[in-house]
Amino acid sequence: MKTIRTLLISIMLAPFISQAQSVLFPAPNSVHMGDGRFFLNGQVEIKAETTEGPVMELAENMRWALFSLPKSDEAGKRVVCLGIDSSLALPDEGYQLIIHSDTTWLRATSFSGLRHAKEVFLQLARFGEGAVDCRVIQDHPRFQWRGFLLDESRHFFGKEKVKQYLDIMASLRLNVFHWHLTDEPGWRIEIKRYPKLAEIGGIGNWHDSDAEARFYTREEIREIVAYAAERGIMVVPEIDMPGHATAACRAYPELSGGGTGFTFHPCKEETFRFLSDVLDEIAGLFPAPFIHVGGDEVHFGNQNWFSDPEIQAFIKANKLVDEKGLEHYFIRRVADIVASKGKTMIGWDEVVDAGVSPEKTVIMWWRHDRKYQLLKALESGYRVVMTPRLPMYGDFVQDYTHHIGREEFNTLMDVYTFPASIWHLTQGYETQILGLQYSMWTEQIADGKRLDYMTFPRLVAAAEAGWTLPRNKNYGRFFNRLHYILKWFDQLGIYYYNPLQPQSRPEPSGPDKEGS
C-alpha cells in the first residue's frame, strides 16, 4: 500500500477541478481530483487511528451510517481511517479528506473538524450511490457561526422534527441551533421553580389562543441538547425580555409591565429575581456559553410605562430620562444577571444602544433597513451575527407565485449571495463578524409540511454562504447541482420547495387557511 505522502502527491498532481463542480453541500474550498473510485461494499472497514473515546465513537457512528447507504458489487477490501493530526495546517473546524481506491483517510486538527470530514464522506457516498471518486479535499469554514433559528413559540413542532433538522444541519455543517422558546403566544420550556410558565404560558399558539399547552420538559431539552452536541451543533436558547413576554406574564401576572402584558415589569426587584431564577435553570440545561435574551421591539407593547405612576417615579428617581432609558436600564441589569451565570448575553440589534459592555454581549443584526445599526455595533466593539430580515428570514415569500408569508421576497439566490451586498460595510471589522444565520419565524407556519417548504432549500444556500469562501461560490453551479440534495430530501420525507420544477409541489396552506 502506498504511503499517505505518496498518495497525496500523486492525487494532487492530477488536474485541479474547481470546488464548485463538486456535488458537496456546502461546496469545499479546495478539491484536487484523482484517478479511480472508492467503492462501498460489504467489506468496508472503519478504523479509528487512536484509542481516544470520541474518535472511536465517531468511527462507530460512521459504521452504522454506512449501513443505510447504497452498496457496490465491486469486490475487495476497503478501509476508512479516522484520526486527529495536530501537524495539519488547518484551523479548528478544518479537515482533510484523502480518498484512494482502497483506502480513505479522514483527518483534522480537532474533533469538530473530523466530524465535518465524516459528514463530507457520507454525502459523497450518498450522492455517488456507493462509489466515491478519488480526490483530496482540504477545507475549513469561512465563518465561525453558521446558524439556524427555529421559532417554536408561535407554533410548536416537537422533538422529532427538531432532531430531523439537527441531522440535516450536521450534514450541511451548520453548527448553531438558535432555539426561540418564549414569546407572546407560548412559553415552550419547563422551568421547575415556576411550573405555571409551561402549564399556563404553554397554552395557545399564534392562530389559536386556546390550543392545548405544548412545551418541552427538562428531560426532553437535555435529550435534544445532547443529540445536537453529538452532531457538533451548539444549542443557544432564547428567553425573550423585556418585551415579547406575554406568555410569561399570563402565567405570572404580577410580573407584567401592564397593558396587554407584552413586557415584564421593568422596575420591580421581583422581576429580576424571577429572571435570575429562570436563567439559573436555563444555564444548567444548555452548556452553550451564550443565552439570547431578545431585547427587541419593546415599544410595541410598553404603552403602560408612560402612565404608570410607579414606573414614572422610578425613571425620575434613577435619572433615566425617559422610557427608552428605562428599557436600556433593564437590559444592563439582565446582562449582569447573564454574566453572573457564567454566560455571554446575546441580543437583537436594539441592544447596541443600551450601553452594555461588548465583553458581555454579542449582537444579532436583524434590521436590514438599519445598516447604521450594524456599523454602530461594529464601531462600538461588539461581535456580530448577521441575520437581516432581507435576505435571511425564512418566513418571507420565496417565489413570485407564492401568496403565504411576509410580502417581500427572499429568493434562493438572495440567500446564497449574502453577505456580499453588505460586506463593504464590515471592512476593518471582519474579525468581529462571528457569522450568519437563517432565521425561521413561524407566525404563518403551523405544521411540519409548511416548515419544510419555507426552510428548504434556502437553508442549503445559507449553509454554503456561511462555509464557502467568496471566490469559490457560484450560484449557477450551486443551482445546477441542487438535484443531488433534493433527492436526499425526498428520501427523508421533506416537503421542500423545488426551484428546479416550481410547479411540481403546490405551496402548502398557512395557519389561517383551510386544511392547515
Beta strands, then each sheet from edge to edge (+ up, - down):
strand 1: 31-39
strand 2: 44-48
strand 3: 78-84
strand 4: 95-99
strand 5: 103-108
strand 6: 131-139
strand 7: 145-151
strand 8: 176-180
strand 9: 234-241
strand 10: 290-294
strand 11: 344-348
strand 12: 361-365
strand 13: 383-386
strand 14: 396-397
strand 15: 406-409
strand 16: 433-440
sheet 1: 1+ 6- 4+ 5- 3- 2-
sheet 2: 7+ 8+ 9+ 10+ 11+ 12+ 13+ 16+ 7+
sheet 3: 14+ 15+
end
